[in-house]
């Protein structure tokens, strides 16, 4: 888009200034107005906008109170009605404009509330940032799945990974983190920008780490600056305020997107069988990482009966969003099973294969769901390039009469991209 569109500088100024003079709900447009705005947005998306098409002052924020309802039997035309166009580019443009305006309104309200609470209720003022602004939340498009390291680590979420002793959980975690931090492909998924990782290892020394990384094909030629690995640090216990402060300081010092703790039993001072211990860990460490949008992976041991969860209190599964159980299936096959998951887009199971020379983990060749395999075949037969993103794949499949969910199409797209990936680099511009 150029500067003659709402996304340009002039348009942004118009939208920003017009909002101050337009208290009406920006979602409420009549069907005629919606059609008109869609037509303008279609021209914007097609690049057919010149000097004569400058949008009038307050175009997306004009007074619409007299048109608040589409009819006697209908409610206001809200975001979900406006964003119902077949052209995704138009929907995206509408959502971006409306969401930005609602965010601006929420930001102003938040500032006003903070000032008001500081004056009258100073004890409550520090928590104003934790309050959900409903307008901003509903106006923001649903991000769907939000992975930091697909398909294992969700952005900003808490995770636990447990397995019996010597079941390769630390080896697996090291491989995943070293690949992600260096921009290499992770499992079968293409590499991208390095993930900033803080790894707190309370079990292995430097020589052990070097030996393992060498077996994985890493060496002096790899850039591991994003991998802040602390071996046997003298931290306070993480179920204490002091330990939580130390981890938060380390995470912020390194700009960490993910904090890995290996292993849980070595960073807690309370009884492992006590729920109070894990509640203290969450209060002092886990919740504070989550509040800052930093993901966490906590490694743990399985109990005497692996199927019954982690060793110690069942509360270990309460303070995280995803619990992975790692089980060996022979010498080279493993399976990750999500025993607990708060997000429906986290897979129930991930089947893995361990390779050697160099040591690596990858998605087992026969583990893809049949419907995903079928979608890959459809896209191949349609001649869609392997690096095509989800929007292109979705359009092609729809035109061919093939119906599938966004999640399944995304998995098919990831599968096709992974099979041609040769290493790191910037992520593709088109979303998967």
Residue pairs with C-beta under 8 A, 6 or more apart in sequence:
1 7
1 8
1 44
1 49
2 8
2 49
3 9
3 10
3 11
4 10
4 11
4 49
4 50
4 51
4 53
4 54
4 55
5 11
5 44
5 49
5 55
6 12
6 14
6 15
6 44
6 55
6 59
6 60
6 93
6 97
7 93
7 96
10 54
11 55
14 55
14 57
14 58
14 59
15 58
15 60
15 61
15 97
15 100
15 101
16 104
17 57
18 57
18 58
18 59
18 60
18 61
18 62
19 26
19 61
19 101
19 104
19 105
21 58
21 61
22 58
22 61
22 62
22 63
24 61
24 63
24 64
24 65
24 68
25 64
25 68
25 76
26 60
26 61
26 64
26 98
26 101
26 102
27 76
27 77
27 78
27 79
27 82
27 98
28 64
28 65
28 67
28 68
28 69
28 76
28 77
28 78
29 37
29 64
29 67
29 77
29 82
30 64
30 67
30 70
30 77
31 70
31 77
33 64
33 67
34 77
34 81
34 82
37 59
37 60
37 82
37 94
38 85
38 90
38 94
40 53
40 55
40 59
41 89
41 90
41 93
41 94
42 87
42 90
43 49
43 53
44 93
45 87
45 89
45 90
45 93
60 97
60 98
60 101
61 101
68 76
69 75
69 76
70 76
70 77
79 94
79 95
79 98
79 138
79 139
82 94
82 98
83 91
83 94
83 95
84 91
85 91
85 94
88 391
95 141
98 139
99 136
99 139
99 140
99 141
101 139
102 135
102 136
102 138
102 139
103 136
103 139
103 140
105 135
106 133
106 135
106 136
109 133
110 128
110 129
110 131
110 133
113 128
113 131
114 125
114 128
117 124
117 125
117 128
118 125
130 291
144 345
144 406
144 407
145 154
145 343
145 345
145 407
145 410
146 154
146 155
146 156
147 153
147 154
147 155
148 154
148 155
148 156
148 195
148 257
148 258
148 295
149 176
149 180
149 186
149 195
149 258
150 186
150 189
150 414
151 187
151 189
151 346
151 347
151 350
152 159
152 176
152 186
152 187
152 324
152 336
152 350
153 159
153 258
153 295
153 297
154 295
154 321
154 322
154 343
154 346
155 257
155 293
155 295
156 290
156 293
156 294
156 295
157 290
157 295
157 296
157 320
157 321
157 322
157 342
157 343
158 286
158 289
158 290
158 295
158 296
158 298
158 319
158 320
158 321
158 322
159 295
159 296
159 297
159 298
159 320
159 321
159 322
159 323
159 324
160 264
160 297
160 298
160 299
160 300
160 310
160 316
160 317
160 320
160 322
160 323
160 324
161 169
161 172
161 173
161 297
161 298
161 299
161 300
161 323
161 324
161 326
161 336
162 169
162 299
162 300
162 301
162 302
162 309
162 310
162 311
162 323
162 324
162 325
162 326
163 169
163 301
163 302
163 306
163 325
163 326
163 327
164 301
164 302
164 306
165 301
167 302
167 326
167 327
167 328
168 326
168 328
168 334
168 354
169 299
169 326
170 201
170 203
170 204
170 262
170 263
170 299
171 212
171 359
172 326
172 334
172 352
172 361
173 260
173 262
173 297
173 299
174 199
174 209
174 212
174 213
174 216
175 216
175 359
175 360
175 361
176 186
176 187
176 361
177 197
177 199
177 227
177 258
177 260
178 184
178 213
178 216
178 218
178 224
178 227
179 185
179 186
179 191
180 186
180 194
180 195
180 197
180 258
181 194
181 195
181 196
181 197
181 224
181 226
181 227
182 194
182 218
182 222
182 223
182 224
182 226
182 227
182 424
183 191
183 192
183 193
183 194
183 223
183 423
183 424
183 425
184 191
184 423
184 424
185 191
185 418
185 421
185 423
185 424
187 350
187 352
187 361
187 362
187 363
188 362
188 363
188 414
188 415
188 418
188 419
189 414
189 417
189 418
189 421
190 417
190 418
190 421
190 427
191 421
191 423
191 424
191 425
192 424
192 425
192 426
192 427
193 426
193 427
194 223
194 225
194 226
194 424
195 226
195 257
195 258
196 226
196 228
196 254
196 255
196 256
196 257
196 258
197 226
197 227
197 228
197 256
197 257
197 258
197 259
197 260
198 228
198 230
198 247
198 250
198 251
198 254
198 256
198 258
198 259
198 260
199 227
199 228
199 229
199 230
199 260
199 262
200 230
200 233
200 235
200 247
200 250
200 259
200 260
200 261
200 262
200 267
201 209
201 229
201 230
201 231
201 232
201 262
202 232
202 233
202 261
202 262
202 263
202 266
202 267
203 232
203 262
203 263
203 266
204 212
204 231
204 232
205 231
205 232
206 231
209 229
209 231
212 359
213 219
215 358
215 359
216 358
216 359
216 360
217 358
217 359
217 360
218 224
228 250
228 254
228 256
230 250
235 243
235 246
235 247
235 267
236 242
236 243
236 246
237 243
237 267
237 268
237 269
237 270
238 244
238 247
238 261
238 267
238 268
238 281
238 284
238 285
239 267
239 268
239 269
239 270
239 277
239 278
239 280
239 281
239 284
239 285
240 269
240 280
240 284
241 284
243 267
243 284
243 285
244 283
244 284
244 285
244 288
247 259
247 285
247 289
248 285
248 288
248 289
248 292
250 256
251 259
251 289
251 292
251 294
252 292
256 294
257 294
257 295
258 294
258 295
258 296
258 297
259 289
259 294
259 295
259 296
259 297
260 296
260 297
260 298
260 299
261 267
261 296
261 297
261 298
261 299
262 299
263 299
263 300
263 301
264 298
264 299
264 300
264 301
264 310
264 316
265 272
265 300
265 301
265 311
265 312
267 281
268 277
268 278
268 281
269 277
270 276
270 277
270 280
271 277
272 311
272 312
272 313
273 312
273 313
274 313
275 313
275 314
275 315
275 318
277 313
277 315
278 313
278 315
278 316
278 318
278 319
279 315
279 319
281 319
282 319
286 296
286 319
286 320
287 319
289 295
289 296
290 296
296 320
298 320
300 310
300 311
300 316
301 310
301 311
302 309
302 310
302 311
302 325
303 309
303 310
303 311
303 312
304 311
306 325
306 327
309 316
309 317
309 323
309 325
309 339
310 316
310 317
310 323
317 323
317 339
317 340
320 340
321 341
321 342
321 343
322 338
322 340
322 341
322 342
322 343
322 346
323 338
323 339
323 340
323 341
324 336
324 337
324 338
324 339
325 336
325 337
325 338
325 339
326 334
326 335
326 336
327 334
327 335
327 337
328 334
329 335
332 353
332 354
332 355
333 351
333 352
333 353
333 354
333 364
334 351
334 352
334 353
334 354
334 361
335 349
335 350
335 351
335 352
336 349
336 350
336 351
336 352
337 348
337 349
338 346
338 347
338 348
338 349
341 348
345 407
350 363
350 367
351 363
351 364
351 366
351 367
352 361
352 362
352 363
352 364
353 361
353 362
353 363
353 364
353 365
354 360
354 361
355 361
355 362
363 418
368 376
368 411
368 415
369 408
369 411
371 404
371 408
372 408
372 411
372 412
372 415
375 397
375 402
375 404
375 408
375 409
375 411
375 412
376 412
376 415
376 416
378 397
378 400
378 402
379 388
379 393
379 396
379 397
379 412
379 413
379 416
380 416
382 396
382 397
382 400
384 392
384 393
384 396
386 416
386 417
386 419
386 420
387 417
387 420
387 428
388 396
388 413
388 416
388 430
389 413
389 428
389 430
389 431
389 432
390 406
390 409
390 410
390 413
390 430
390 431
390 432
391 430
391 431
392 430
393 409
393 412
393 413
394 406
394 409
397 403
397 404
397 409
404 412
410 432
413 432
414 432
417 428
417 432
